[in-house]
Amino acid sequence: MLSHRLRSQSGQASVELVAAVPFALLAGLIAWQLVLTGHTAWLCANAARVAARAEAVGRDPGRAARSALPRALERGLSVSRSKSGGVRVSVRVPIVLRRWRAPVSIGAGSSLGGPP
């Protein structure tokens, strides 16, 4: 009787484990997407600073921003100059599942002041 009860409990634990695996994978994918989003925001801010420096010395800010980004982020890159002399860079956030195109963009702006 006791061995029968132990076997049924171990079977229940196996079923619970199999049911929990998809939720654990989903939580992992969500966490990784948040990491990708944060890393993209950091890279975008860096690209905006590089583009602002390039514009301050008379170079092409779009080319400078592109050089500061990995190739995977260059496709969704948008660089615009503001009237006040700054540069705005926006990049599409990559998605963990690469089949889909990212609907979200992250933007950052930077400007270097002229001489006082």
C-alpha positions in Angstrom: 0.0 0.0 0.0 2.8 2.4 0.9 4.8 1.7 -2.3 1.7 2.3 -4.4 1.1 5.7 -2.7 4.8 6.7 -3.3 4.5 5.8 -6.9 1.4 7.9 -7.4 3.1 10.9 -5.7 6.1 10.6 -7.9 3.9 10.5 -11.0 2.1 13.6 -9.8 5.4 15.4 -9.3 6.4 14.5 -12.9 3.1 16.0 -14.2 3.6 19.1 -12.2 7.2 19.5 -13.5 6.0 19.1 -17.1 3.3 21.6 -16.6 5.7 24.1 -15.1 8.4 23.9 -17.8 6.5 26.1 -20.4 6.0 28.8 -17.7 9.7 28.7 -16.8 10.6 29.1 -20.5 8.2 32.0 -20.9 9.7 33.7 -17.9 13.2 33.2 -19.3 12.2 34.6 -22.7 10.6 37.7 -21.0 13.7 38.2 -18.9 15.9 38.0 -21.9 13.8 40.4 -23.9 14.1 42.9 -21.0 17.9 42.5 -21.1 17.9 43.1 -24.9 15.8 46.2 -24.5 18.1 47.6 -21.8 21.2 46.9 -23.9 19.6 48.5 -26.9 18.8 51.6 -24.9 22.4 51.8 -23.7 23.8 51.3 -27.3 21.4 53.9 -28.6 22.5 56.5 -26.1 26.1 55.8 -26.9 25.4 56.2 -30.7 23.7 59.5 -30.0 26.8 60.8 -28.1 29.0 59.6 -31.0 26.8 61.3 -33.6 26.7 64.6 -31.6 30.5 64.6 -31.4 30.7 63.9 -35.1 28.3 66.8 -35.9 30.3 69.1 -33.7 33.4 68.6 -35.8 31.6 68.7 -39.1 31.4 65.0 -39.9 28.3 63.0 -40.9 26.3 62.1 -37.7 24.5 59.2 -39.4 27.7 57.5 -40.4 29.1 58.0 -36.9 26.0 56.6 -35.2 26.1 53.6 -37.5 29.7 53.0 -36.6 28.9 52.9 -32.9 26.2 50.2 -33.3 26.4 46.5 -34.0 25.2 45.4 -37.5 22.0 43.9 -36.1 20.8 47.3 -35.0 21.9 49.3 -38.1 18.8 48.3 -40.0 16.4 50.2 -37.8 18.6 53.2 -37.3 17.2 56.7 -37.7 19.3 59.8 -37.1 17.9 63.3 -37.2 19.3 66.7 -36.4 17.4 69.0 -34.1 17.2 72.8 -34.7 19.0 73.5 -31.4 22.1 71.7 -32.7 21.6 68.3 -31.1 21.2 64.8 -32.6 18.4 62.3 -32.1 19.1 58.6 -32.7 16.4 56.0 -32.6 16.8 52.2 -33.0 14.4 49.3 -33.3 14.5 47.0 -30.3 15.4 43.5 -31.4 13.0 40.7 -30.5 14.2 37.3 -29.0 12.2 35.5 -31.7 13.8 36.8 -34.8 11.0 36.0 -37.2 9.0 39.0 -36.1 9.9 42.6 -36.7 10.2 44.8 -33.7 7.3 47.2 -33.3 9.1 49.3 -30.7 11.9 51.8 -31.1 14.1 53.4 -28.5 15.4 56.9 -29.0 18.1 59.0 -27.4 19.3 62.5 -27.9 22.6 64.3 -27.4 24.1 67.7 -28.0 27.4 69.3 -27.5 27.3 72.9 -26.7 29.3 75.3 -28.8 32.0 77.7 -27.5 30.9 79.8 -24.5 
